Amino acid sequence: MTAELVRGQNHTLPQTRLEIRVSAGSPVVAGATLGDENGTVRGVEWIAHPGAHRLPGLEVSRQAAAGHRLAVDLEALPDEVHRVTVLLALPTGAGGPTRFGATAAPFVAVTGLDGTEIATFTLTGLDAESAVSALELYRRQGAWKVRAVGQGYAAGLAEMLSDQGLAGAAELAASIQEAVARSLARSVAPPPPRTPEGDRVRHASGPSDAHPPTAPQPQPTAHPSTAPQPTASQPQPTAHPPTGTGPGTQTAPAAPTAAGPINYAHPRRQHAAPPPPAAPSAEPGQAPQPVAGDATGWSMDERLYNQIWGMFEDLARSAAAYRSAVDFAESRMGQELDRSLSDPRNRIGGTGDRAREEARAKRDELIARAREVLDRDLAQLAAEAAVVEPALPAAYAGWDNPVWHAHRIPMELPMALRIGDLHLPERTDLRIPLLVRLPLERGIWVDSGRTASEAAALMDTDRLRRLAMETAVLHAARLLAVYPPGEFSVHVIDPAGSAAGSLAPLVDAGVLAGPPAAGPGGVASVLAHLTRRVDLVQMAVRAGAADALPPDLDTGEQLLVVNDFPHGFDDRAVTQLRYLADEGPSVGVHLLMVADREDASAYGPVLDPLWRSLLRITPVADNHLADPWVGHAWTYEPPATPPGSRVLEQVLAAVTAARRAAGR
């Protein structure tokens, strides 16, 4: 049971490997200090902060964000450490609030590695403070406990560090704020590095921090976190986006402005990438015209990829700022009413009514100002999306983009693949492509269950499962279309043959590695073949003997599409599938499952790691993906071909023709 702590209260920790989650109404800097038996910090090497985010047994986020996850392994701490203090501070010079009293109260939770909450603490009562000691983990008689502290410091980080006995606290505090301001790193791995301004021209009519002081701007830290949780090869957007993704999977806001661009180092080159193209000049007082590909990159595809990521961040930040402003306005109205009506003389007559009217008028004014800023940002993003969408290559484009009608199978693998769209309720027609990096680093699960979303609950079960399989076919076709000829194979397991209609485009085009496997025998055969491939490639890689692989082994990327799991799967087959999901992506074997989790409920928690390892998407629109920065619930729109269009058949025909031309 979760312990909801109040200031000064403590609670025993049942385990030593923990995660500390921080949620705030605006971007905050998160760090931690180590203390000896007297609570003294012996030096800068005992402090984890964005400029030095990792210590033995401790890792913190690497930039300011509205959400943080700090990893703690108490057993890995040095023996002389008896206390770990979690610190929060507002970044300076970022255009956001300068005191905690101007934003929502931060929330801190201590959880186990499985996400189970052990203790929580809401830091209420803060006002002029710009830094706060949130909580501390301390050792007492061989056992570890957590204590809610909530000690604020109006003078900021320097005063807080000095209070813990650190010499040179002011210098260290300044270096921490400088590291945050320059965005030296991100708290989750992003796509290719981007400048503090997002490596793209900002098209807003004013600076991005032009929101009212009451509307703090959360800053991203991945996959669509997931998001969407985003990683170095994807936007979960990290869910990410979310990985997806992207914004997806499950991993999610913008860095403070710094003086000049940072050096953009391409992972395979030693020199900085070419600068982005300049935006066309605009009339005085008007925003520059959007330009497709205005992000840094070595190719137009890379620039567009980074630009889409920047649009996702901009939309997340703008929506978070607006929502924070609304929350602040509502909270302020409540406080003003409480102060006015606390006097019994104001509760009768017209005084109370006037107080209510004035408080509501102030609230409406604040919300209107925030909405005006939001509408301006959304309009500019919509204008940018209108320019970017037609310029996207096939791998990034929707099925309704004309680029697919002239698509030619590429000779090189693109950076990423579009697997759907994301949008927020503030403007549902503003869609951000959900991109996942290639080659895939995790499998995909198309949830065919009726409990997946409200829309799914209203659909007939058979129709929902058919739609889920059609979605999987579109993903498989898209992967086939963006890989060079012969470098990508698709295997299908359809134990009961129930997906014959949905699979017809792939079967008729002859692009499958073999007929869809049916029955327990077919399931066992396909799984044994792919498991053998994973084993052989892993052994060859570890031994450095790639030339020793059997000549009949297909070393190209493999995709396994599984329908109606776990129908047709025995215990051995389930174990093999879990093995492919865990070990396959690293050696080019990927999983695309169409399944209802309830159908596999008989296996209990045994399959939980399998479901968590996959990027979950839905065949109907659903808001199940969250970014890793501010926790927005992004609505995911699955891909779909235009009604009556034969674009899918045309693309698969191009795949077949390219394979024949290449002799594959």
N, C-alpha and C positions, 0 to 999 in steps of 0.2 A: 504494500500500500504506500502511495506517495505521501511524503511528509511535506506539508506546506508550512515553511518556516516563516517566522517573523524576526525582526531585527534582534540579534543576540541569542537566538535559539540555536541549539545544535542537534545533530542527529548522527547516529552511528552509520558508518559506511559498510555495507555487507561484502564489498569486493574492492579490489585495488586497481583494476583496470577500468577507467571511467571515461566518460565524455561529458564536457560541460557545454551546454548550449546557451547562447545568449541571443535574445531577441529585443530589439530596441526600435523606437519610433523614428530614428534617423541614424545615419552612419555613425558608428562609434569605433574607437580603437580598443582592441582587446589585448591584454597581456597578462603576465603572471610573474610573481616574484617568489623566490625560494628563501626561506628564513631558517635560522638555526634555532636552538632550544630557547633563545631569548627573543625570537622573532626578528632578528637583525639580518638584513641583506648584506652579505659580506663583500659584494662587488658586482660590477656590471655583468660578469659571467654567470650570475645567479638570477638574471632577469631575461625572460622570453618576451619579445616584442616584435613588431613588424619588420624591424631591421635585422633581427637575430631571432628567428621564430622557433628555433628548435634547441632544446636542452635535453640531457638524459632524462627520460621519463616524462617529458613535457613538450607539447607542440601547440602553438597558437596560430591564429590567422595572420596573414601577411599584409593586410591592408584594412582600411576602415570599411565597415559594412554594417548594415542593419541586422544581420544575422551572423553568428559565429558558432563554430564547433571547435572546442579545445580538447585535445587528447591528453590524458593523464594516465601514467602507469606508476603508481606509488611505490611499487617494489623496485622500480628501476632508478629511483631517485638516489642521490648520494646519501651515505649513512648519516652524515652530519645535518641533513635537511630534516626539519621537524614541522615545517609549515609551508603551504603553498597558498598564496593570496592571489585571487583573480581581480584584475584591475580593469576598469573601463574609463575611457576618456573621450571627450569630444574633439574631433580634429580641428585644428586652427586653420583659418584662411580658406575654408572649403565652401563658404557661403551658406552654411547650415546654422543651426542654433548654437549659441555660445554658452548655454547653461542648460542643465538637465531639466530645470523647471519649465522650459519652453517646449518640451517634447514629451511623448508618452513615456510612462515609467518603464525602465528596462526590466526584463524578466530573465531570470537565470535558472536553469535546471541542471541538476546532476543526474546523469543517466548511466545505465550499464551499456555495454557494447551492443546489446540487442535493442537498445532504444527505450528500455523500461525505466521510467522515472523513479529515482530514489528520493530526491528532495528538490523542492522548488522554492524560489524566493523572488518576490516582486519588490523592487527598490522604490518604494513610495516615499513621499515627503521631501524629495530633493527640490532645490530651488535655484540658488545662484551657483551651485557647484558645477564645475566643468570636468571633474575627475572623481572617481569613487572607488573605494575598495568594496567590491561586491560581496564576496564570501571568501572563506578560507578553509582549506583542508588541513587538519592538524593531527599530529600523532600524540596519543595520550595512553601511557601504560601499554605500549605495544599495539594498540588499536588505532585506526584512523577514523576521524569524525569530520563532519562538515558543520561550519558555523555561519549563519547569516550575519554579515557585518553591516554593510550599507553606510560606511563612513565616507562622507563627501568632503571635497576640498575645493574651495572657491578659487584658489590660486592655481589649480590644475595639477598636471602630472608632476611638476617639479616639487611642489609641496608634498604630494602624496609619497613620492620616492624618498624625499628627505625625511619624512616622518617614519620611514622604515629603516633609517640609519644609513642610507646610501650616501657616500661622499661623491660630490660632483653630480648631484641630482639634476641641477638646472641644465648642465651640458647634455646629459643623457636625454632628458625630456625634450630638449630642442632637436636632438638628432632623431628621436622617434617621430616627432611631428614632421620633420623634414623627409624622413623615409616614407611616411604616409602621403605627404603632399606630392612627392615625386612618383608615387605608386611603384616602388621598387619591385614589388611582386604582388601576386594575387593569392587570396586565401584558398582558392581551388584552381586547378590547372586550366587555363583558358586555351582558346585556339591560338594561332601564331601571334606573337607579341604585338601589341598595339600601343601607340603613343598615349600620353595622359589624356589627350583629347579624342582618343578613339581612333587615331590614324585616319581620320576622315574629316572633311570640312563640315563644320556645324552649320546647319541651315536655319537655325532659329533666328528670329528677328532680334534677339538679345542674347546675352550669355546664358548658358544653361542653368546657372544658379540664380536666375532672376526671379525665382519664386518668392512670395512674401515670406518674411521671417517665420511666420506661423506654419509654413509648409516645408518642413525639412526634406532633403532629398536623399533617400537611401541609395547606397552605392553598391554595384555588383561586386561579388567576391568570387559564378559554373557554376551541370548539366542539368541553361536550362536544364543550373541544377535542377537538379536536376532538371532537381529542373529533372522545366526541363532542366539532370545534373550534368553540364558541359565539362570536358577534360581537355588535355592537350591534344587529343585527337578527335574531339567531337564538340555542344552547346545544348546535360542530364542538362533547355533549352533547355545536364548533369544533368529532362525529365529536363540545356540545359544546359535551339534550345534543347529541359529537361532534357540528354541523350537521348535523349535522347540523348537529351539529349540535349542538344540543345538545350534550347530550353528543354527534359524528359526525364529522361530518365531520370534521371534521378540523379545535375545536376544542375542562371538564373537567373541596370545601375552603373555610375561612371566615375572615373578617377578624378580627383581634384585637379584643377588646372595647375600646371607647373610652367616654369620659364623655359620655353623652347622644347622641341621634340627630343625624345630619347633615341638612341641608336637602335634601329630595328635589325636585329641579327637573324638572318635566315638560318634555319637549323642545318642546312647543308652548304652554306656559303660563308665566307669570312668577311664579306663586305655588307654594308647597309643596303637595304632594298631601295629601289628607285622611289622618289617622293610621289605622293598621289597627285593626280592632275588637279590643276587649279579650277575652282568653280567660276563660272561666268560672272563677270561683274554685274552688280545690280544697281538700280537707282538708289540714291541716298534715302535711308529710312526703310528700305525694303530688304527682305531676306534674299540671299544669293539663290540662284536657280539650282535645284538639285542636279547632281551629276552621277550617272551610273559608274561605279568602280572608283569612287573617290577615296578609297582606303589604301594604305600601303600594302604592297605585295609585288611578287616577281612576275606575276601573270595577271591577266584580267580575271581569270577564275578565282585566284587568290584574293584579289582586291574585292571582288563581289562577295566572296565568302566573309571577309572581314567587315565589309559594309553591312551585310545582313546581320552579323553579330552586333554591330554598333547600333543598328535600328532596334534590335531586340532590347539592348541595354537602355536605349533612350526611352522606349515605350515603358519599360519596367520602372525606370526612375521617375518619369513624369506621372504615371499612375500612382506610384507610392507617395510622391509629394502631395498629390491632390488628396489622397485618402488620409494622409497624416494631417493635412490642413482641416479636413472635415472633422476628424476626430478631435483636433485641438479646439475647433470652434464649438463643438458640442460640449466638450469638457469645460471650456471657459464659460459658456452660458450656464451650465449647472452650478459652477462655483459662484458666479455672480448672483444667481437666484438664491443660493444657500446663504450668502452673506446678507443679501437684502431682506430675506424673509426670516432670518434668525432673530430679528427684533420683532416681538409680538405686536408692536404698534403698527408694523407695516403689513400685517396679515389681513387687516380689515380695511374697508374703504377702497379708494382708488389708488393708493400708494403701491399696493402689491401688484395691481393690474399694470400700472405703468412700468414697474420694475420688470415684469415679465415681457412686456412689449419691447422695452429697450434691450433686454438681453437677447431676445429673439432677433431683433433688428441687427444687432452687432454680429450675431452668428450668421445671419443670412448675408451680411456684407462680406464677412471673411470667406464664406463659401463661394460667393459670387466672384470674388477676386481670384480665388484659387481656380475656379472653373474657367475663368477667362485665360489664365496662363495655360491650363491644361488644353483648352480648345486650340490655342495658338500652337502649342507643341504638336498636338495630334494632327492639325491641318498640315503642318510642315512635314511630318512623317508620312502622311497620306500622299502628299505631293512627291516625296522621295520614292515611296513604294511604286507610284505610278510610272516613274522613270526607270526604276531598277528592274521591275518584273519583266518588261519586254526584252531587257538586255541579258537575262539570265541564260546560261548554257543549259542544255537539255537536262543534265544531272541535277540542276538546281530548280528547274522550271516545273510548273504545274502541268498536268496533262492537257489543259486547255491552251497552253502556250503554242503558237504556230511553229516554234523551233522544232517540235517533235515531228512535224510533217516532213521536214527536210533533214531529219537526223541521220547521221552516218556513224557507224560503230567506231569508236575512237581507237587510236593506237596506244594511248597512254591512259592510265587510270586517273579519273578526276579526284579532287581533294575530298569531296563530300557528296552526299546524296540526299535529296529531299524526300522525306517520308510523311509529309503532311504540313499543316499550317497551324499557327497559334494566334489567339487573339484574346483580348481582355474585354470585360463588359463595358468599359468606358467608351469604346468605339468598336463594335463587332465587325464592321466592314474593313478595318485596318488589320490585314493579315500579315504575319511574319513567317516566312518559310522555316520549317523545322528541319535542320540539316544535321546529319550524322556523318562523322568522318569515315573515310574508307582507307584501308579495309576495315570492316566492322570489328569493333573490339568487344562486343557483347551481342548476345542473341536478342531476338525480338519476339514478343508474345502478343498476338492479337487475341484479346479477351472476348470470347464468344458467349460469355455468361450473361444472363438477364439481370444479374445483380451488379453488372459492371457500371451501369449508370441509370439515371431516371429514364432516358430515352430508350435504353435497351430493355428496361422493365416493361415498357409498353408494347414491345414488338413480339410477334410470334416467334417461338423458339427456333423452328426450322428456318424461317426467313432470316433471323439474326445470324445463325450459323452459316447460312449460305452467303450472307453479306460479309461475314468475317473471312471466309475462304476467298471470296472475290478480292477483298482487300489484300490478302496475302499474295494472291496471284499478281496483282499490280506491283507489289514490292519486288517479287521475284523477277517480273518482266523488266522492271526498271534497272535492277542489278545486272541482268543479262545485257541490257542495252548500253550500259556505261563501261563495261569491262571489255578489254581488247578481245578479238575473236579467239575462242578456244581457251581462254584463261579463267572461265567461270562455268561451273556445272551445277545443275539443279537436280536434286533427288527428292522424290515425293513419297511419303507414307500416308496412304489413305486406307486404313484397315478394312473398313466396311464398304468402300467404294461409294460413299455418300457424296463425295465432292466431284463426281465425274463431270457434271455440268459446269462447275466453276473452273475446273482444270482444263476444259476443252481448248481454250486458246493456246495453252502451252503444249498440249498433246498434239493438236492439229498442226502446229508450227514445227514440231519435231525438235524442240529445243531442250527437252528433258534428257537426262543421262540414261534413262530407261523408263519403262512403263511404271505408273504409280504402283507401289508395293501394296498388296492387299493380304489380309489374313495374318495370323501369327507368324507363318513361315516367311512371308514377304517382309514383315517388320524385322525379324531376326536377321535376314539376309542383308538388308540395307545397313542396319546398325553394325553388324559384324564387319562389313566392308569399310565403313567410315571409321570405326574404332581401330581397325588394322592400319588404316592410313595415318591416323593420329599417332599411333604407337611408333610406326616406322619412321615418320618424319621427326618426331621428338628424339628418337634414338640417334638418327643421323645428325641432327643438329647438335646434340650434346657431344657426340663423338667427333664432330667436325668431318664427317664422311658422307657428304651429300651425294657424291658420285656412286656410293654403294647402294643407293635405293634401287629396288627392282625396276626393270625397264617398263613393266606394265602399270606402274603406279602413276596415277594422274596427280601431278604436283600443282595443278591449278587450284584456285579457290573453289570450295565446295559449299553449297547451300542445301541444307536438309529442311524440307517443308513437312511438318507433321500435322495431320488433321485429326480431330476428335481424340486427342490424348485424354485418358490412358487406354481407350478401347484398343484391344489387340496387343497390349503390352503386358508381359509377365514381369516378375520381379527382376529377372536378369536384364530384360529389355529396358526397364526403368533405370537400372543402375548404369547401363551403357549410355542412355540418353543424358543422364546427369553428368557422366564423364565427358561426353561431347560438349555439353554446355560449358563445363569448367575449363577443359583443356583444349577444345577445338579451335577457338578463335586465334590462339597464338600461333597455330600452324595451318591456318587457312580453312578451317571447317566451321561453318556458321549454322546457327539454328534459327528457324522461323516457325514458331508454334502457333496453331490455332486451337484453343482449348478453353474450356470452362473449368475454372478451378474447383467448383463444387463437384464435378465429375470425378475428381481425384481425391476427394475428401477422405476416402477410406484409407489412404496412405498416411493420414495425419500429418504431423510436423516434419516427417521425413523429407517431403518435397518442398518445404519452405525455402531452403537455400536455392533450389531450382527457380522458383518463381521470382525470388529477389535478384537473381543473377540476370534476368531478362528485362529488356526495356518494354514495359507494358504500354500498348496502345489499344484503341478501341475501334470497332468498325462503324460506330456512330459518334457524333460530336459529344465530347465529355470534358469536364474541367478537372481532370485528375492529375495533371502535370503541374509541378511547382518549381519555380526557379530557386537557386540556392542562395540568393541574396536577400530578398525581401519577402519571399514565401508567397508570391502571387499564385493564385490558382488559375492557370492558363487553360483556356478551352482548346482542346486539340480537335482539329478537323481532319479526318482521314482523307487520303487521296481518292479521287474519283474521275473517271473519264467523262467528257460531256455526253449528254443523252444522244443516242443515235450515231455517235462518232465511232469510226473504225480505227482510231489512232493506235489502239493496243495491237490489233492485227497487223497494221503497217509496221510498227516497231519490231514485232516478233519476226515478221518476214525479213526485215533488214538484218536481224541477228542471224537468221538462217542463211541468207545470201552471203554475209560476211564470213561465216564459218566455211561455206563451200569454197569461197574465193581463197581462203587461207589454207584449204585442204584439211580442215579439222572435222 
